[in-house]
Amino acid sequence: MREDLLLVLVLSLCLHDIHCSLNKDAARPDSLEVKSDASSPEVSPKDTQPFLPLLAPSPLLPFINYSNPPALSGLCELNFSAAGTILSTTAVDCWDPLAPYLANVVCCPQLHATVETLIGKSSSSSGKLSLNRTHATSCLSDIGQILESQGASRNIQSMCSMHPSNLTKASCPNIDVNEIERILNYSRLSAACKDVDSVDECCNQVCQNAILDAAEKISLDNRDRVSLDGIDILPAKSSIIDDCRDIVIRWLASKLDLSSSNLFLRGISQCSINRVCPLNFPDIKNVTKECGNTKRNRTACCKAMRSYMSETQEQSFITNLQATNCAALLGKKLQTANISQNVYALCRIKLKDFSLQVGSQDSGCLFPSLPTDVKYDQNTGISFICDLNDNVEASWPTTSSVPASLCNRTATKIPAIPKATSAQSGIDIKGTRYHILVMLFCSLLLNLIS
């Protein structure tokens, strides 16, 4: 009986007139341009500024619960008090109801940046740029407790593949701050990474290359050897350099204030986020059946394709550049299954169709290719940059090769940050035109009840 009453309450909340306020207060860079080929459109932020969809938290899903203070181990020496701002940012970015959908674009990048910043800052007192295994386990547990107490998902560590080993030195032989100061030239590194353009860095890789060069320098001290039956064995050189790269990044982060460190770490990680497709593609047998022959019924083919896209896009929000990669990968998958016709053009599949779409909303929500955060305000609730208006067509692969670099020129453009189709602000959306997050929250609530 209790569940029935709760279900009625949830449905009434979901069907009540919804007001969604859209604001134009997102910051944007002065200039940015990434050139790409037809399957990887050019990025330019010079269009209309984005809107921020806003939605207050549901009364049945409290945003922050301060009634249960975090139970800390007392064994971690990281300065959580000084890092309160970035911890709060991480908690909002990984807010429990949305975390699975925001993991790859917002939550996990912010969690990794927070951990690296905390360790980098702790080096001023410890003199080390890593934690030992025992402290790493305690500190990671404490970080999870703090974030969970502020509304974050309790599953973010597994969701983001964050393990105690990520906080250690792994195979890097140099973690001593004084030794690294002696080996590396901070001025040179700082000049290379001073103004990291998170999308353009994917092409010129000035900062990334400087960090890798520094990592190789501190990896040359091969003091860490694994002994096997009296024989010294060194980890693979590439593995050592990868581990030392993390040490160099922490060292750079230690030189910056917390906000700048977080911004820097999010910036250099964005390239690796944008260059992949995080979606898992379901079986395409139904699409193959209906679209495998160009003479087959177009309506049946597009119905199968739309059904397939609806299933695919339920996984998560993705960035506009991730969407170009997903379109290329799915296109190759369909071509391999002997679908020769351009079903994207035939069925009007757009990049936004690869990102999360909920309920009756007729467009997916593409995240920007630049780093972004979820925002929380006591008056306006949850907000994040989300593009419902971008109508860039999904590009059908023209060759069997791997999608070309984002740095090749194309006539097609997608914004580095979402744009709006009009200059209006403060729009109210009522009745059947529900905002995507309203439908998402209703879906989540119903799932919790069932």
C-alpha positions in Angstrom: 0.0 0.0 0.0 2.9 2.3 0.9 4.6 1.7 -2.4 1.3 2.4 -4.3 0.9 5.7 -2.5 4.5 6.6 -3.3 4.0 5.7 -6.9 1.0 7.9 -7.2 3.0 10.8 -5.6 5.9 10.3 -8.0 3.6 10.2 -11.0 1.8 13.4 -9.9 5.1 15.2 -9.5 6.3 14.0 -12.9 3.0 15.0 -14.6 2.7 18.4 -12.8 3.5 21.5 -14.9 7.3 21.9 -15.0 9.1 25.2 -15.3 12.7 25.1 -16.6 14.7 28.3 -16.5 17.5 28.6 -19.0 20.3 31.0 -18.4 23.2 32.4 -20.4 25.8 32.7 -17.7 28.3 30.1 -18.8 31.8 31.3 -19.3 33.4 30.7 -22.7 36.9 31.0 -24.1 38.0 34.0 -26.2 39.1 31.8 -29.1 39.2 28.1 -29.9 39.4 26.2 -33.2 39.9 22.6 -33.8 40.1 21.4 -37.4 38.9 18.0 -38.4 37.6 15.8 -41.2 34.1 15.0 -42.2 33.7 12.4 -39.4 35.2 14.8 -36.8 33.7 18.3 -37.3 35.5 21.5 -36.5 35.1 22.9 -33.0 34.4 26.6 -32.7 32.9 28.5 -29.7 32.3 31.7 -31.6 28.5 31.0 -31.9 25.8 32.1 -29.5 26.6 31.4 -25.9 25.1 28.3 -24.3 22.0 28.0 -22.1 22.2 26.3 -18.7 19.1 24.1 -18.1 18.2 24.4 -14.4 16.2 22.0 -12.3 15.8 22.0 -8.5 16.4 18.6 -6.8 13.4 16.4 -6.3 12.0 16.5 -2.7 12.2 12.6 -2.8 15.9 12.7 -3.6 17.6 15.2 -1.3 20.7 16.8 -2.8 22.9 17.0 0.3 22.5 15.1 3.5 24.5 16.6 6.3 22.8 14.5 8.9 25.5 11.8 8.5 29.0 13.4 8.8 31.8 11.4 7.1 33.4 8.7 9.2 37.1 9.3 8.4 39.9 6.8 9.2 42.1 9.3 10.9 45.1 7.7 9.0 45.1 10.1 6.0 47.3 13.1 6.1 45.8 14.8 3.0 44.5 18.3 3.8 40.8 17.9 3.2 39.9 21.2 5.0 41.9 23.3 2.6 40.4 21.5 -0.4 36.8 22.0 0.6 35.9 23.8 -2.6 37.1 21.2 -5.1 35.7 18.4 -2.9 32.3 20.1 -3.0 32.6 20.5 -6.8 33.4 16.8 -7.1 30.4 15.9 -4.9 28.0 17.9 -7.2 29.6 16.5 -10.4 29.1 13.0 -9.0 25.7 13.5 -7.5 24.2 10.1 -6.8 21.1 10.1 -9.1 23.1 11.5 -12.1 26.5 9.9 -11.6 26.0 6.9 -13.9 25.0 9.2 -16.7 27.7 11.9 -16.1 30.5 9.5 -15.2 32.6 9.8 -18.4 32.1 13.4 -19.2 32.1 15.1 -15.8 32.2 13.0 -12.7 35.3 10.8 -13.3 37.5 13.5 -14.8 36.7 15.7 -11.8 37.4 12.9 -9.3 40.8 12.1 -10.8 41.7 15.9 -10.8 40.7 16.2 -7.2 42.8 13.2 -6.1 45.9 14.4 -8.0 45.5 17.9 -6.6 45.2 16.7 -3.0 48.4 14.6 -3.4 50.2 17.3 -5.1 49.4 19.8 -2.4 50.3 17.4 0.3 53.9 17.3 -1.0 54.6 20.7 0.5 54.6 19.0 3.9 55.5 15.4 3.1 58.1 16.1 0.5 56.7 13.2 -1.5 54.4 13.1 -4.6 52.7 9.9 -3.8 51.3 7.9 -0.9 52.3 4.4 0.3 49.8 1.6 -0.2 48.4 1.8 3.4 47.9 5.5 3.3 46.5 5.4 -0.2 43.8 2.9 0.9 42.8 5.1 3.9 42.9 8.3 1.9 40.8 7.0 -0.9 38.3 5.6 1.6 38.1 9.0 3.3 37.6 10.9 0.0 34.8 8.6 -0.8 33.2 9.2 2.7 33.5 12.9 2.3 31.9 13.0 -1.2 29.2 10.6 -0.2 28.3 12.7 2.8 27.7 15.6 0.4 25.4 13.7 -2.0 27.9 11.9 -4.3 27.4 8.3 -5.4 28.9 5.7 -3.1 29.9 3.8 -6.3 32.1 6.4 -7.8 35.4 4.6 -7.1 34.3 1.5 -9.0 32.5 3.7 -11.6 35.7 5.7 -12.3 38.1 2.8 -11.9 39.8 4.7 -9.0 42.0 2.3 -6.9 44.5 2.9 -4.1 47.3 2.1 -6.6 46.3 5.3 -8.4 47.5 7.3 -5.4 50.9 5.5 -5.1 54.1 6.0 -7.1 53.5 2.7 -9.0 56.7 2.0 -10.9 58.1 5.5 -11.0 61.5 5.7 -9.2 61.4 9.4 -8.3 58.8 10.8 -6.1 61.0 13.1 -3.9 60.1 16.7 -4.5 63.7 18.0 -4.0 65.1 15.4 -6.4 62.4 16.3 -9.0 63.1 20.0 -8.5 66.8 19.2 -9.3 66.1 17.2 -12.4 63.3 19.2 -14.1 63.1 22.7 -15.4 59.8 24.1 -14.0 60.0 27.3 -16.1 60.1 25.3 -19.3 57.2 23.1 -18.2 55.2 26.0 -17.0 55.6 27.8 -20.3 54.4 24.7 -22.2 51.4 24.2 -20.0 50.6 27.8 -19.0 47.6 28.2 -21.2 46.3 24.7 -22.1 43.5 24.8 -24.6 41.7 21.5 -23.8 40.6 20.8 -27.3 43.5 22.4 -29.3 46.0 20.5 -27.1 44.8 17.3 -28.8 46.4 18.6 -32.0 49.5 20.4 -31.0 50.2 18.4 -27.7 52.7 21.0 -26.5 51.9 20.5 -22.9 51.5 16.7 -23.2 54.8 16.3 -24.9 56.6 18.5 -22.3 55.1 16.4 -19.5 56.2 13.1 -21.2 59.7 14.5 -21.7 59.8 15.4 -18.0 58.4 11.9 -17.1 61.2 10.2 -19.1 63.8 12.3 -17.3 62.7 11.3 -13.9 62.2 7.7 -15.0 65.9 7.2 -15.8 66.7 6.5 -12.2 66.0 2.8 -12.2 66.2 2.2 -8.5 62.9 0.4 -8.3 63.5 -3.2 -9.4 61.3 -6.2 -9.0 63.4 -9.2 -7.8 62.6 -12.7 -9.1 64.8 -15.5 -7.9 67.7 -13.1 -7.3 67.4 -11.5 -10.8 66.5 -7.8 -11.0 63.7 -7.1 -13.4 62.7 -3.6 -14.5 59.1 -2.8 -15.5 58.6 -1.9 -19.1 59.9 1.5 -20.0 56.6 2.7 -21.3 54.9 1.7 -18.0 57.5 3.5 -16.0 57.1 6.7 -18.1 53.3 6.5 -17.7 53.6 6.2 -14.0 56.1 9.1 -13.8 53.8 11.2 -15.9 51.4 11.1 -13.0 54.2 12.3 -10.7 55.1 15.2 -13.0 51.4 16.2 -13.2 51.2 16.2 -9.4 54.3 18.3 -9.2 52.9 20.8 -11.6 49.6 20.9 -9.6 51.5 21.5 -6.4 52.8 24.8 -7.8 49.3 26.1 -8.4 46.5 27.2 -6.2 43.6 24.7 -5.8 41.3 26.2 -8.4 44.1 26.6 -11.0 45.4 23.1 -10.3 41.9 21.7 -10.8 41.4 23.6 -14.0 44.8 22.6 -15.3 44.2 18.9 -14.6 40.7 18.9 -16.1 42.1 20.6 -19.2 44.9 18.2 -19.9 42.6 15.2 -19.4 39.9 16.4 -21.8 41.7 15.3 -24.9 41.7 11.7 -23.9 38.0 12.0 -23.1 37.1 13.6 -26.5 39.0 11.1 -28.6 37.0 8.0 -27.6 33.5 6.7 -27.8 32.3 5.6 -24.3 29.2 3.8 -25.6 28.8 0.0 -25.9 26.9 -0.8 -29.1 24.1 -3.4 -28.8 23.6 -6.2 -31.3 22.8 -4.8 -34.7 20.9 -7.8 -36.1 17.6 -6.1 -36.3 19.1 -3.1 -38.1 20.9 -5.5 -40.4 17.7 -7.3 -41.2 15.8 -4.2 -42.1 18.5 -2.1 -43.7 20.8 -4.7 -45.3 19.2 -4.4 -48.7 19.0 -1.0 -50.2 15.7 -2.0 -51.9 14.1 -2.8 -48.6 11.4 -0.7 -47.0 12.8 2.7 -45.9 10.2 3.0 -43.2 11.0 -0.3 -41.7 14.8 0.4 -41.9 14.5 3.7 -40.2 12.2 2.3 -37.5 14.8 -0.3 -36.7 17.5 2.3 -36.7 15.6 4.7 -34.5 14.9 1.8 -32.1 18.6 0.9 -32.0 19.6 4.5 -31.4 17.1 4.9 -28.5 18.6 1.8 -26.9 22.2 3.0 -27.4 21.7 6.6 -26.2 20.2 5.5 -22.8 23.7 4.8 -21.6 25.1 8.2 -20.8 25.6 11.8 -21.7 28.5 12.3 -24.2 30.4 15.2 -25.6 29.9 16.4 -29.1 33.4 15.2 -30.1 32.7 11.8 -28.5 29.5 11.7 -30.6 31.6 12.1 -33.8 33.7 9.1 -32.8 30.6 7.1 -31.9 29.0 7.9 -35.2 32.2 6.7 -37.0 32.5 3.5 -35.0 28.8 2.6 -35.4 29.0 3.4 -39.1 32.0 1.0 -39.6 30.1 -1.6 -37.6 27.1 -1.3 -39.9 29.3 -1.4 -43.0 31.0 -4.5 -41.8 27.6 -6.1 -41.5 27.0 -5.3 -45.3 24.9 -2.2 -44.8 26.2 -0.1 -47.7 23.6 2.6 -47.8 24.1 5.7 -45.6 21.4 5.0 -43.0 22.4 8.1 -41.1 21.3 10.3 -44.0 18.4 8.0 -44.8 17.0 8.1 -41.3 18.2 11.6 -40.4 20.5 10.5 -37.6 22.3 13.4 -35.9 25.2 13.6 -33.4 22.8 14.4 -30.6 21.0 11.1 -31.2 24.0 9.3 -29.6 23.7 11.2 -26.3 21.1 10.6 -23.5 17.5 11.2 -24.5 14.7 10.6 -22.0 11.0 10.1 -22.4 9.3 12.1 -25.1 12.1 14.6 -25.5 12.9 14.7 -29.3 16.6 15.5 -29.0 19.6 14.2 -27.1 21.7 16.3 -24.8 25.3 16.9 -26.1 27.9 18.0 -23.6 30.6 20.5 -24.6 34.1 19.4 -25.7 35.5 21.7 -23.1 35.7 20.7 -19.4 32.4 21.5 -17.6 31.0 21.0 -14.1 27.5 20.4 -12.7 26.4 23.4 -10.6 24.2 23.5 -7.5 22.4 26.5 -6.2 20.0 26.5 -3.2 17.5 28.6 -5.2 17.8 27.2 -8.7 19.0 23.7 -8.0 21.0 21.6 -10.4 22.4 23.0 -13.6 24.8 22.0 -16.3 25.7 23.0 -19.9 23.6 20.9 -22.3 23.0 21.4 -26.0 19.5 20.3 -27.1 19.7 22.5 -30.3 22.7 21.2 -32.1 21.6 19.6 -35.4 24.9 18.5 -36.8 24.4 15.4 -39.0 26.1 12.2 -38.1 28.8 11.5 -40.7 28.7 8.1 -42.5 32.2 6.7 -42.9 33.5 6.9 -46.4 36.5 4.5 -46.1 37.3 1.4 -44.1 40.2 3.3 -42.3 40.2 4.5 -38.7 38.5 7.9 -38.3 40.9 10.7 -39.2 42.5 13.1 -36.8 40.4 15.9 -35.2 43.1 18.2 -36.6 42.1 17.9 -40.2 40.0 20.7 -41.7 36.3 20.3 -42.5 33.5 22.6 -43.5 31.3 21.2 -40.7 31.5 22.9 -37.3 30.3 21.9 -33.9 30.6 24.2 -30.9 33.2 23.7 -28.2 30.4 24.7 -25.9 26.7 24.4 -26.7 24.9 27.1 -28.6 21.3 28.2 -28.5 19.1 28.7 -31.6 17.7 32.0 -30.2 18.8 34.8 -27.9 15.9 34.2 -25.5 16.6 33.5 -21.8 14.3 32.7 -18.9 12.1 30.4 -21.0 9.4 28.5 -19.3 8.6 25.0 -20.6 5.3 23.6 -19.5 2.9 20.7 -20.2 4.1 18.0 -22.5 7.4 19.7 -23.4 9.3 18.4 -20.4 12.9 19.1 -19.9 15.2 16.1 -20.3 16.3 16.1 -16.7 12.7 16.1 -15.4 12.0 12.9 -17.3 15.3 11.5 -16.1 14.5 12.2 -12.5 11.0 10.7 -12.9 12.6 7.6 -14.5 15.1 7.3 -11.6 12.4 7.7 -9.0 10.2 5.0 -10.6 13.2 2.7 -10.8 13.9 3.2 -7.1 10.3 2.4 -6.2 10.2 -0.7 -8.4 
